[in-house]
Amino acid sequence: MKRIAILLFALMLMSGSLAEGVLVTYFSHAGENYNVGVIEEGNTAKLAKVIAEQTGAELFEIVPVVDYPHSYDECLEVATAEQRKGARPEYVGDVENWDQYDTVFIGYPIWWGEIPNIVYTFMENHDFAGKTVIPFNTHEGSGQSHSQRDIEKTLPGATVLKGLAVRGATAQNDADATSKAVSDWLSGLGM
Ligand SMILES: Cc1cc2nc3c(=O)[nH]c(=O)nc-3n(C[C@H](O)[C@H](O)[C@H](O)COP(=O)(O)O)c2cc1C
């Protein structure tokens, strides 16, 4: 009996059906942005990489099929139009082996007080039942806005832990402060 149990456990490990992985998925927009000028790598992308480094997680970037405009003002307009329409913009590719992750960090910038629509596309495309979800975001004054609640509403089957909000300019320009904010937050979560 014991041998069968060990064999089953080994098979589950080999097939990846024991969910124990950690994934950091994020959307972030490089180009011209508020308070940071023209950036090569988005603020949330920088924050995501610090979280992945400190947790040993895999990374998945939500890359839009149709790029958002480089110009800040034009991007504001596109975001407004998407929010008004409830758009679900497509992204490139997808996470491989979704079932192997039991913890999923979800990162995004705050856009007009909201989670960008493309992040809703991602959330709606996946089954989060039984997973632990941990939000993080960058912003320039809105903090988390109401995004924690919005994620809880969108993913009712998941356990959603307290998210982290970091100023975009801090994530972009102050690696030490970002690293400390992440490590304090993770230890507060017991991770
Ligand atoms: C379309 C758009 C709307 C934004 N709306 C807000 C907002 O409502 N509140 C806020 O604090 N920051 C807002 N910002 C600033 C971004 O949240 C901030 O610059 C963030 O760090 C950008 O992250 P990213 O570089 O990963 O895209 C907005 C930026 C854009 C482009």
The ligand as a Gaussian input file, in Angstrom:
#p B3LYP/6-31G(d) Opt

LIG

0 1
 C       -3.675000      55.450000     -18.953000
 C       -3.063000      55.804000     -17.626000
 C       -3.909000      56.114000     -16.560000
 C       -3.360000      56.346000     -15.291000
 N       -4.207000      56.581000     -14.238000
 C       -3.692000      56.682000     -12.982000
 C       -4.552000      56.831000     -11.852000
 O       -5.784000      56.873000     -11.953000
 N       -3.982000      56.915000     -10.625000
 C       -2.635000      56.868000     -10.444000
 O       -2.183000      56.945000      -9.310000
 N       -1.793000      56.738000     -11.505000
 C       -2.290000      56.639000     -12.756000
 N       -1.451000      56.472000     -13.831000
 C       -0.013000      56.357000     -13.582000
 C        0.424000      54.904000     -13.567000
 O       -0.367000      54.136000     -12.689000
 C        1.878000      54.792000     -13.120000
 O        2.687000      55.615000     -13.896000
 C        2.349000      53.355000     -13.195000
 O        3.542000      53.233000     -12.444000
 C        2.635000      52.910000     -14.622000
 O        3.121000      51.598000     -14.600000
 P        3.759000      50.879000     -15.848000
 O        5.022000      51.645000     -16.203000
 O        4.068000      49.513000     -15.356000
 O        2.754000      50.883000     -16.943000
 C       -1.955000      56.311000     -15.100000
 C       -1.123000      56.049000     -16.199000
 C       -1.674000      55.797000     -17.443000
 C       -0.755000      55.506000     -18.603000

